[in-house]
């Protein structure tokens, strides 16, 4: 019985492991696809194009995403510069760019 339960639950446990993120429903900000999990009920997008570069803002629940001149800022913390077409995924306090987890950048 115990072995049966382990075999039954193993696929569920392994499903949570690995670097694959669900980016369905991603929102386009400039050249970037941005997805936030858990999904939000309400989403606000504000894009501005002042002299000197574009500023994209996405508010999704408690998560605030800003891309200003290709610098990624989430909830006031910088995660560095994006390359054209990079996909951004935020889930459970973790940030991924093109599937690779990144850390907050130290302020210079």
Secondary structure, 3 states (H helix, E strand, C coil): CHHHHHHHHHHHHHHCCCCCCCCCCCEEECCEEEEEECCCCCEEEEEECCCCCCEEEEEECCEEEEEECCEEEECCEEEEECCCCCEEEEECCEEEECCEEECCCCCC
